[in-house]
Amino acid sequence: MLTARWKAAAVVAAGLAVAVGLLVAPATGAETGESRLARFQRQQVDWHRCQQGPEDTDGQALDQAGAQCAGIEVPLDYRHPDRRSTTVAISRLKATDPAHRIGPLFINLGGPAIPVLARVVDARQAMGETGARFDLIGMDPRFTGRSTPLDCGWPSSWIPRSAGASRRSFGRVVRLASDLARRCARRHDDVLPFTSTAAGARDMDVIRAALGDSKLSFLGYSYGTYLGAVYAQLFPDRTGRMVLDSAIDPSDAGTHPRGENAPEREAGLRDWAAWAAGHDDQFHLGETADQVLATVDRVYQASARHPLRVGRYLVDDTVVPGLLLNPLSDDADSNQAELATFVQVLARAVSDGAAEPTPELDRALAGVLTGVDSAFHSGQTAIMCADAPVPRDPESYWRRIQAIRIRHPLFGPVDRDISPCAFWPAGPQQPPVRVHNDVPALVVHADGDINATTELNLAMHRALTRSRLISLRGVRTHGVYLFAAASCVDDTVNAYLRTGVLPATDLSCTKESG
């Protein structure tokens, strides 16, 4: 199993993305200035130690594991590669079984914008003999992590926010989204047009060439599955073995204006409520699932009337629904208990007028209500805003919110909420890449995933016409391979990565069947 640190990273900001894709042909020399990319593709890679200072524990772990780090120069604008360039940071753990070396395996944990350089150490440990055959590559996508990060100086974040329970609450989110976009325009207007996933896929191909490999393999989770799918669309002949875990619909990238996860999220909340009712002696949220759900609703409605005082924070109805989603994304007992503790603290704030957060809740609230994660959320938003266009009129969002809250009052306003992309200084420079090809790939998902739902994984499966699908039944988790302790999944994925041979048919299994 992977470390808890990677598991936590993999579920951050899950299930946010997507918009209607238009056909973009696979990359050609004329389209991208392929001949003008030669200086990037043939650059000398300057490998060096990874640790950047005494407080850099990730760099220290990489160095101790024998990894190398480098900065790869790539064009800022692939339409004009002879103009400005930027730097993308990578790490590499070379294959420890060189006699059976397959090539580079790029790892991406989604987000988008989750830094992954240090996670190659976890992957090497988790993948065992399979990972030993690959050079494991961690790439922080452009303008994230160590790749010339983009930080808009945000005092708080829109992720994960809800439109709330009233027009007044929605108005607060509109003002927040507008302010955040204005801050990014003021600081980074010159690079915002060049932050797309398609640009990241082209960066991967420059790195592949600079490393001297003819093909690259890819392991991507959540929004990272879109990066892998775009790479396969643009560079089908250079795509090796591809595993896409907890996939999104590749025709709906960006901020997910067409997606609707509220039904699965509310079903997951009911499952959790039954668990919490079974632990009423510990959490005191209700003796039945209905009573627990009533407690959640009481908290939400109270936060809509007046913000709840939780430690140093004021928590309103635009914040409460999003707080539930990260622990709800996994049905492990530790996550169930964390969510129960969150609700317990919020319920105490309602009844007592104030409550002190647990350390976990304090970190979650800081991520939303302070600027502690400004760089991460800035880069994440920049990628999604560059991936696909969104409606610009706030009234169009309000109408959709009003329609969905009738059926899904708690999580519907999260699905349909406005984002800074509605006020972004410029829309995407090019139409979204339409993914539809016959590159072999293995798509993996859990049928209880509340973020990358079964519908989204099936959409990826259909878009990659030669793909195979592995479905893990009866599990609510986001991230399956190496995360869910399901040998039926892990063994199948490892066999594919070692041999390059996909299963003969789609597969479905449970943890017990493995």
N, C-alpha and C positions, 0 to 999 in steps of 0.2 A: 504493500500500500504506500501511497505517497504521503509526505509529511502533511500535517494539518495546515501548515503555512501555504502550500500549493493548493490544497483543497479549498481553503478560504478564498484564495485569489480567484479560483476558477468560477466561483458563483457570484462574484461581484458584478453588479449592474447587468445581470443576465436578462435576456429576453426583451431588450429595448428596441430593436432595430426595424426599419424597412419601407420601400416605395416602388411604384411600377417601373420595371426595367424596360429599356428600349434596346433594340438589337445593336450590338457593337461587334464588328468582326474580330476574329483573332488577330493579334498583333502582327504587323508586317513591317518589313524594313522601311517602306515608304511612310507608314503611319507614325512610327516612333522614332524615325531617324536612326535606325539600327546601326548603320555604318558610323554614325557620329557617337554611338555609345562605346566605341572600341576602347577609348582611353579609360572609361570606367570599368569595363569588363576585364581589361588586362592590367589593372592597377596592382601594384605590389601590396600585399596585405601585411601590415606591420603588427604582428602579434606581440602582445605585452602582458604583463601581470594585470589582474583584474581589480585588486584592492586599490581604492583611491584615497584612502586615509585611515586613521586609526579607528574611526567610528563606522567604517564601511564593512559591516559584518557579512553582507552578501558577497562582496568582492573577496573577502577573506575565505569564505567557504568555497568559492570557485577556485582560488589559488590552492587551497589545501587539497582539493579534489583533482588537481592537475589540469584544470581548464586554462584556456587562453582567451584573451579578449582583444578586440580590434575595432576600429572605426572605419567604415566603408564609405567612400565618397560616392554619392549618387546625384543625378540631376534633380534640381528643384522642380523643374517643369519638363516632363519628357517630350513635350512638343517642341521644346527649344533646349535640347541638352547642352548646347554650347554656351548657355548663359549661366545663371547662378547654380551653385550646387549646395548640398547639405550633407550631413554625416549621419549614418545609421550605425548604431552600436550593436555588436554581436558578441556572443561567447561561443566557444567550441570545446567540447569534450571529445577527443578523438576516439575512434573505435578501439576497443581493447581486444578485439578478435580480428586483427588485420587480415588474417588468412581468409576470412569470410566477409570482409568489409563489403557493404552494399552501396554506401555513399552517404551524403548528408541527409539528416532528418530534421527539418525545421519544426519547432514547437511553438504553438501560439495558444494562449489561454483565453483569448476573447476580450470581452469588456465592452467595446474595443479599448485598447490602450493599456492593458495590463502588462507591466514590465515582466520579462521572462528570463533575463540573462542568467540569474542564479538558479532558476528552476531546472536547468539541465542536470544539475547534481541530483535532485530528487528523481528526475526521470531515469537517470542511469541506474539508480538504486532500485527503482520500482520495476523497470523493464527487464532486468536480469540479463539472461543470455541474448535475448532479442535486441536489447539496447546496445549490447557490446558489439554488434555488427555495424552500427551506424556511427558516424560523426554526429553527435547531437548538437544542434545549433539553436541557440536562443537569440532571437532578434527582437529588440525593442522597436516597434514600428516608428516610422519617422515622426518626430515631434512628441515622443513619449519616452518615459524612463530616462535612459542615458543618451537617447538619440536627439540631441539638440532640443530639449523639452520646450514645449509651448505652455506658458503659464499666464493666464489672463488676469491674475490677481483677484479672483472671485472671493467675496466675503462669505458666501454660502453657495449651495449647489441646488440645481433643479432635479437632481437624481438622488433618490427616487421620490418624486413629488406627486401629489394628487391634485386635481382641480378642486377637491374639497366638496362640501355639502351645500354650498350656496353660491350665488352670483358674486357676492362680496369676496368669498374665498378665491374664486376663479380670478377675480380682478387682481388680487395680491400676486398670484402666480404669473399673470400676464406682465405685471410691472417688474417682477423678478426676472423673467425671461428676457424682457427688453433690456433691462440694465446689464445682465450678464453678456448679452450679445454686443452691447455698446462697449463694454470693457475690452472684449476680445478685438473688436474692430480698432479700438484706440491703440492697442499694444501690438497686434499681429496682423494687421490688414494685408501686409505684403506677402504673407505665406499661407493665409487661410484657404486660398483656392487650390492649394497643392497638397492637401492632407488626406486625400481619399484612399479607400482600400485598394482601388486600382493602381494608384501610385505605389502603395505598399507592395502589391504583387510584383510590379515591375522592379522595385528595389530587391525583392527576393531573387529575381532572375539575374540582376547585376551581381549580387553576392554569389550566386551559384557559379557564374562565369569566372568571377575573381578567385574563387576557390579551386577552379580547374575541373569542375565536375560537369558531365553532360546532362545529368538529370538530378532533380532533388525530390525527396520524399517529404511528406507533410503529416503532422499530427495536430489537428486543431479542434478546439472546444468552443461551443457557443458562437459568438460573433466571429471567432476565428475560423469557423467552418466556411463563412462567406469569403474570407481571404483565400483559403485553399481552393474554393470553387472558382473564384475569379482567376487565380493563377492557372488552373487547369484550362479555363476558357481561353485565356490569352496565349498560353504556352503549352498546348497539349502534348507536343513531341518532347518536351523537357520535363514532363511530370512523371515522377516515379510512383511509389506506393503512397496512397492517400487514405487517411483515416479521419473522418469528420464526425465528431462526437457531440451530441446535443445540438443538432443543426438548426439554423434558421431557414426561412423561405428565401432563396436567393433572388426571387423577383420582388422582394419587399424589404430591401436593405435601407439603412438610415435610421429614422426614428420611429419606424413601425406604424405608419398611419393607417394601414389596412388591417393589421393584426388585432386579434382579440383573445387575450389570455385570461380575461376575467372569469369565465366559467371554470377553467381548470384551477385557477387560484382559489376560487371560492369552494370548490370541491376539496382542495387540499386543506383549506382552513377548517372545513367540517371534519375531515379525518383527524386533524390535529386536535380539534375540540373534543373528539371522543377520547383521544389519548389523555388530554388534560383532565377530563372528567374522571378517568380512571386513576388519576393522581391528585384527586381533590384534597386528600389529607395533607398534601405537601403544598399545593398552590392556592387552594381555596377560591377557585374561579367558577365553580359550579359542579353539581353532582351528575349532571347529564350534559351531553353535547349541546343541546338547545340552551341550557343555562349558561354554558361557557360562551357560546356565540352571543347571547344576550349581554354578557359582560363586555365583550368586544364592542358591540354596538353602543352600549352605554358610554364607553370611553370615547368612541368616535363622535357621538352626538354631543357629549360634554365639551370636547375639544373644539367643536364647531361654534359653540356658544361663547366660550372663553378659552384662550390658550391655557394649557396645563403647565403648572410650574414643576419642572423635573430638574432638580439640581440647579445649575446655572442657565438652564434652557427654558424657553417658552415654546410649547409643543402644541400646534394647532391641527386642524383637520386636513391641511395640505401635507402634513408630515406623518400622521399616525398610520395611514394605510401602507405607505412605503416602508415604515419600520418593521412591519410584519413580514415583508416579502423575503428578505435574505435568510432568516432562520427557517421560514416556511419552505424554502427551496429544497430542503433535504429532510427525510423522515428518520434520520438517526436519532436515538434517544437524546443525545447531547443537544441537537438542534431543537427538538421538541421542548426540552426543558428550558433552553434559552428563550424561546418564544413565550413560553408560559411565564417566565420571569419578567420579560418585557411587559406583558399584559398586566401582570401582578403589580408592577411599579406604577404603570399608568393608571390602573384602577385605584391605587392608593392616592395618587395625586388628585383624582376626582373626589374621593371621599374625604380626604384630609386637607385638601387645599394645596398640598405640595408633597413631594417625595424625592428621595435621593436615588439616583440611577445606580445600577450595578456597573462595574467597569466595562462590560460588554455593551450595555445600553449607552453609556457615556461616549464610547468610541463611535457607536452608530449615529448618535445625535451630533457629535462633533463633525462627522463626515458630511452631514446634511446642512447643519446650521452655522458652521464656521468655515474658515478658509483653509483648514488643515489639509484637505485633499484638492486644493485648487488646481494644481498642475495636472493631476490625474483626470479630473473631471473636465478641465479645459481641453486637453488632448482628445479625450473620449468624444466630447461634443463636436470638436472640429472635424474629426473623422466622419461622424454620422451626418453632419450638415453638408459635407462635401460629397457624400455618397449618393444622395438622392434629393430631389426637390420636395418641399412641403408646402401646404397652404400658408398664405401670408396673413389672411384675415382672421383675427381672433374670434369673430362671430361664428365662423365656420366650425371652430373647435367647440364653442359653447353649444351649438346646435347638436353636434355629435355627442357631447357629454350628456346633455339632457335626454337624448334618446337612449343611451346605454344605461344610465343610472336607474331607469325603470326596472330593468332586469337584473342589474348588478350594481347595487348602490355603493358597495364598499370599494371594489377594485375596478369597476368600469371607468370612473373618473381618473384612474391612474393610466389605463390603456389609452384614453383619448385626450390626455392633457396636452397643453401647448408646450413648446420647447423653445430654447433660444434660436433654433434654426428658423423660426418664423420671422425673426428680426435680424438674421445674419446679414452681414454687409454684402455678400454675394452668394448666389446659388451655385450649384455644381457647375464646373467648367465644361463637362461633357456628360452625355446621357449615361445612366447606370449601365454597367456591363450586363448584358442579358446572358445568363448562364444556361446553356443547353448544349451538351456534348456527350460523346461516348467514351470519355476517359474513365478507366476503371477506378472505383473508389469503394470504400467500406463506410457506410453510414450507421452510426450507433446511437441508440436512445433508450431512455426509460419511459415506459408508458404513463407514468405518473408525473412526469416533469411538468411543472407549472409555468415554466418559462419557454423552453424549447419544446413545445407541445408535439404530440404525435402528428398533427396536421402539418406542422412546419417541417418535421423530419421527412414526412412523405413527399412534401414539395421538393425538398433537396433530392430525394431518391428519384423522383420523376425527372428532374432536370438533368441529372447525371444518368443517362439511359443505360449504362453498363454497370451501374453500382449495385451493391447488395446491401440489404438492411438487416441489422441485428436489433431486435426489440427485447429489452429486459422487462418482464411483466411484474406488476405488483409492487413497484418501487417508486417512491417519489424522490428523485434526485436529479441534479443538474451536473452532468459529468459522470460518465459510466466507466469507461476503460480506465483501469488502475485506481479508480476512486470508490467503486461500489462493492468491492470484494465479491464480484460475481465471476467465478472461474469460467462459466460458459461463455462469457463475453471476452475475458482476458485471453483465454486460450485461443479463441478464434482469431482475435486481432493479432496476437503474437504470431500465429501460424501464417497469416496473410503477410505480415511485415517481413517475416523470414523468407518466404517463398515467392511472394508476389502473386500468388494464386488465390483468387476470391472463392468464397464458398459457392457451391453449385447452385444454391437457392437462397432466398431470404430465410432468416432464422428467427425463432422466438424461444425464449427460455426464462426460467426463474433462477434465483440464486441457488435454490436447493437442487435444481436439475444439473447444476454444474459441479 
